[in-house]
Amino acid sequence: MNTDNKKALRIVFMGTPDFAVGILEQLVNKNYKIVGVITAPDRPAGRGRKLNESAVKKFAVQHDLKILQPTNLKNEEFLSELRALNANIQIVVAFRMLPKVVWAMPEFGTFNLHASLLPQYRGAAPINWAIINGETKTGVTTFFIDEKIDTGAIILQDETTINFTDNVADLHDRLMHLGAKTVIKTLERIEEGNFNTTQQENSEELKLAHKIHRDTCKIDWNKPLVEIYNFIRGLSPYPASWTILHNADQQIITKIYKANIEESEHDLANGTLVFSKKEMKVAVQDGYIILEELQLQGKKRMHTKDVLNGLQLHQNTKMG
């Protein structure tokens, strides 16, 4: 694929989750020379504490790619192995912060693919926060890594829309496919030595995408209708927004995966549950959140109709 006037690239790829697999797969399909894959160490998971391999490792094993799984990126043994791969460029997708000794190693640098239009939504959860904040567009950015997090010089950006019905899974997949194309375009420009970078601007209006924790996923039913709706879809399917179903003397932790909205006037208290044989909806400012898919504590994820078939709801039931 390389002509005489192109740089012959030797790539080390760094990533861990499914999002990174989509990009690595495209590199393999385009016959790029992948000399090594760096991913997270295997971790015990589940009741049996069986060692769980990252999505990237599973893909790399299937395609017979060289794999390194360092616990410490500054460890001299790992650094020696990394140097021995003789890569001249490194690509990072959903991995972790790299020390300078790693990102400064290859001749053509190390670039990262980030799932936002930088400088907006720097941080660990850009897809979630774009939806939670009600954005109507987002995109992907490739940039050269520097000493700080997501602040390096931008190489390329590509945009996509966020639909009002999108959840994180929908947007994740769209950005993964878009990101794969953007990474290939970035590599083509680096191969040809034909690219310019743009320094990121800092502003007080920047929105951050800090890591999401379970205790910040609880729904506040006093918020406006659309804000609650965006919160639910911005956390679905993972880690999922949650609330407590107060049903007579029961208090059931309930995750909500899918909802819709009904704009209307009412005089019910926020959080009041309105239900029939087929429908559950929660009264909030400006209308109702219609619950479509949820998971009661100790149960599997179900459609509302199935939940209602197995749960006896009492009058004055509420969410809170």
Secondary structure, DSSP 8 states (H G I E B T S, - for coil): ---TTS----EEEEE-SHHHHHHHHHHHHTT--EEEEE----EEETTTTEEE--HHHHHHHHTT--EE--S-TT-HHHHHHHHHTT-SEEEEES-----HHHHT-STT-EEEEESS-TTTTBSS-HHHHHHHTT-SEEEEEEEE--SSSS-S-EEEEEEEE--TT--HHHHHHHHHHHHHHHHHHHHHHHHHT----B-----TT--B-----GGG-B--TTSBHHHHHHHHHTTTTTT-EEEEEEETTEEEEEEEEEEEEEE------TTBEEE-SS-EEEEEBTEEEEEEEEEETTS--EEHHHHHHH----TT-EE-
